[in-house]
């Protein structure tokens, strides 16, 4: 858990710096930052999405996960959570900051693989590397969205902590294929975030979160059938 705590603290520090910077930036500068963050997120999402070659598993994971998310109105629940956490509650920037930064920090393979390595063999290097990357992105996201990015540190603590504490059980179950499927679906979710940052297409991104759970299940079933 030590490496995950460091990761969370890095995001808090980055968000603090981003919040200080954001208050001094004009709207035009914030647009430049948002566009830059959108482009970087798009490239990162594409790289992750293309790492898995079974397009049918990805397709069904996104469809089933998206349908489930829309059925339970997951996006609305996240926005309600953001409204509860935001004392001002004037807009959805707090919730969007929490959501988008949480997805960015937790949907990649480094989150799962690094946490499993930390839990099984005590190798913290991957999480430490991720901590530096997340810290810098937290600066950018906090400058755009504000205080909501701070809450994503809690997401990292819970999400990566879960994989670290259960690594000895999950690692043989998920296997390399299951982890790659999660990472690839996470890449598509990041693409949705990028399209929103670039003001190209607004989507209820959080409704696709169940796809991250469905992807390894479909992968395991598929591997047993072939």
C-alpha positions in Angstrom: 0.0 0.0 0.0 3.0 2.3 0.5 3.5 2.9 -3.2 -0.3 3.6 -3.7 -0.2 6.2 -0.9 2.7 7.9 -2.6 0.7 7.9 -5.8 -2.2 9.5 -4.1 0.0 12.1 -2.4 1.6 13.0 -5.8 -1.9 13.7 -7.2 -2.8 15.9 -4.2 0.4 17.8 -4.6 -0.1 18.2 -8.4 -3.7 19.3 -7.9 -2.6 21.9 -5.4 -0.1 23.3 -7.8 -2.7 23.2 -10.6 -5.2 25.0 -8.5 -2.8 27.8 -7.7 -1.8 28.1 -11.4 -5.4 27.9 -12.6 -6.5 31.0 -10.5 -3.9 33.1 -12.3 -4.7 32.0 -15.9 -7.1 33.7 -18.3 -9.8 31.8 -20.1 -7.7 31.8 -23.3 -4.8 30.1 -21.5 -7.2 27.6 -19.9 -8.5 26.8 -23.4 -4.9 26.1 -24.6 -4.3 23.9 -21.6 -7.6 22.0 -22.2 -6.7 21.4 -25.9 -3.2 20.3 -25.0 -4.6 17.9 -22.3 -7.2 16.6 -24.8 -4.5 15.8 -27.4 -2.3 14.0 -24.9 -5.2 12.1 -23.6 -6.3 11.1 -27.1 -2.9 9.8 -28.0 -2.6 7.9 -24.7 -6.1 6.4 -25.2 -5.3 5.3 -28.7 -2.1 3.6 -27.6 -3.9 1.7 -24.9 -6.9 0.8 -27.1 -4.7 -0.6 -29.8 -2.7 -2.9 -27.5 -5.5 -5.6 -27.5 -6.2 -7.3 -30.8 -9.6 -9.0 -30.1 -12.0 -6.3 -31.4 -15.1 -8.4 -30.7 -14.3 -8.7 -27.0 -13.7 -4.9 -26.9 -16.9 -4.2 -28.8 -19.2 -6.4 -26.6 -17.5 -5.1 -23.4 -18.2 -1.5 -24.4 -21.8 -2.2 -25.5 -22.7 -4.3 -22.5 -20.9 -2.0 -20.1 -22.4 1.1 -21.7 -25.9 -0.3 -21.6 -25.5 -1.3 -17.9 -24.2 2.2 -17.1 -27.1 3.9 -18.8 -29.6 1.5 -17.2 -28.4 2.4 -13.7 -27.7 6.1 -14.6 -24.1 5.9 -13.4 -23.3 9.3 -14.8 -26.1 11.0 -12.9 -24.9 9.3 -9.7 -21.4 10.6 -10.2 -22.7 14.1 -10.7 -24.8 13.8 -7.6 -21.7 12.7 -5.7 -19.8 15.7 -7.0 -22.7 18.0 -6.0 -22.6 16.6 -2.5 -18.8 17.1 -2.2 -18.9 20.6 -3.8 -20.1 23.1 -1.2 -20.8 25.7 -3.9 -22.6 23.3 -6.2 -22.8 25.9 -9.0 -21.9 23.7 -11.9 -20.6 20.2 -12.7 -16.9 21.2 -12.9 -16.1 19.6 -9.6 -17.8 16.3 -10.6 -16.2 16.3 -14.0 -12.8 17.0 -12.6 -13.2 14.1 -10.1 -14.5 11.8 -12.9 -12.1 12.6 -15.7 -9.0 12.6 -13.5 -10.0 9.4 -11.7 -10.5 7.7 -15.1 -7.2 9.0 -16.4 -5.2 7.8 -13.3 -6.9 4.4 -12.9 -7.8 3.1 -16.3 -4.3 2.3 -17.5 -2.5 -1.0 -17.3 0.1 0.6 -15.0 -2.5 0.9 -12.2 -3.3 -2.8 -12.2 0.1 -4.3 -13.2 2.0 -1.9 -10.8 -0.4 -2.7 -7.9 -0.1 -6.4 -8.5 3.7 -6.2 -8.7 3.8 -4.2 -5.4 1.5 -6.7 -3.7 3.2 -9.9 -4.9 6.9 -9.2 -5.3 7.3 -5.9 -3.6 8.3 -4.1 -6.7 7.2 -0.4 -6.4 9.1 1.0 -9.5 6.1 1.0 -11.8 3.8 2.8 -9.3 6.5 5.3 -8.6 6.8 6.1 -12.3 3.1 6.4 -12.6 3.1 8.7 -9.5 5.3 11.2 -11.3 3.1 11.1 -14.5 -0.1 11.4 -12.5 1.3 14.3 -10.5 2.0 16.3 -13.7 -1.4 15.5 -15.2 -3.1 16.5 -11.9 -1.5 20.0 -12.4 -3.1 20.3 -15.8 -6.5 18.9 -14.8 -6.7 21.0 -11.6 -6.0 24.1 -13.6 -8.9 23.2 -15.9 -11.5 21.7 -13.5 -10.5 22.9 -10.1 -10.8 21.1 -6.7 -12.6 18.0 -8.0 -9.2 16.6 -9.0 -8.2 16.3 -5.3 -11.0 13.6 -4.8 -9.4 11.4 -7.4 -6.6 10.7 -5.0 -9.1 8.8 -2.9 -10.1 6.8 -6.0 -6.4 5.9 -6.6 -6.1 4.8 -2.9 -9.2 2.6 -3.1 -8.7 1.2 -6.6 -5.0 0.5 -6.6 -5.1 -0.5 -2.9 -7.7 -3.2 -3.8 -5.5 -4.7 -6.5 -2.4 -4.6 -4.2 -4.2 -6.3 -1.2 -5.8 -8.9 -3.4 -3.0 -9.3 -5.9 -2.1 -12.9 -4.9 -5.7 -14.0 -5.7 -6.5 -11.8 -8.8 -3.2 -12.1 -10.7 -3.6 -15.8 -11.6 -7.4 -15.3 -12.3 -7.1 -12.3 -14.6 -3.9 -13.3 -16.4 -2.1 -11.2 -19.0 -5.1 -11.3 -21.4 -7.6 -10.0 -18.8 -5.3 -7.2 -17.7 -4.7 -6.2 -21.3 -8.5 -6.2 -22.0 -9.1 -3.9 -19.0 -6.3 -1.5 -20.2 -7.7 -1.5 -23.8 -11.2 -0.7 -22.7 -9.8 2.0 -20.5 -8.1 3.4 -23.6 -11.5 3.8 -25.3 -12.8 5.5 -22.2 -9.9 7.9 -22.3 -10.7 8.7 -26.0 -14.2 9.7 -24.9 -12.6 12.1 -22.3 -10.3 13.5 -25.0 -13.2 14.1 -27.3 -14.9 16.0 -24.6 -11.8 18.1 -23.7 -11.3 18.9 -27.4 -15.0 20.0 -27.5 -15.7 17.5 -30.3 -18.2 15.2 -28.7 -19.7 15.3 -25.3 -20.5 11.8 -23.9 -21.7 10.4 -20.6 -18.3 8.8 -20.1 -18.9 7.3 -16.7 -21.8 5.2 -18.0 -19.1 3.1 -19.7 -17.3 2.3 -16.5 -18.9 -1.1 -16.1 -17.1 -2.1 -19.3 -13.9 -2.3 -17.2 -15.5 -5.1 -15.2 -17.1 -6.9 -18.1 -14.0 -7.0 -20.3 -12.0 -9.5 -18.2 -15.1 -11.6 -17.7 -15.7 -11.9 -21.4 -12.0 -12.5 -22.0 -12.0 -15.4 -19.4 -15.1 -16.9 -21.0 -13.7 -16.6 -24.5 -10.4 -18.3 -23.5 -12.2 -21.2 -22.0 -14.3 -21.7 -25.1 -11.5 -21.7 -27.6 
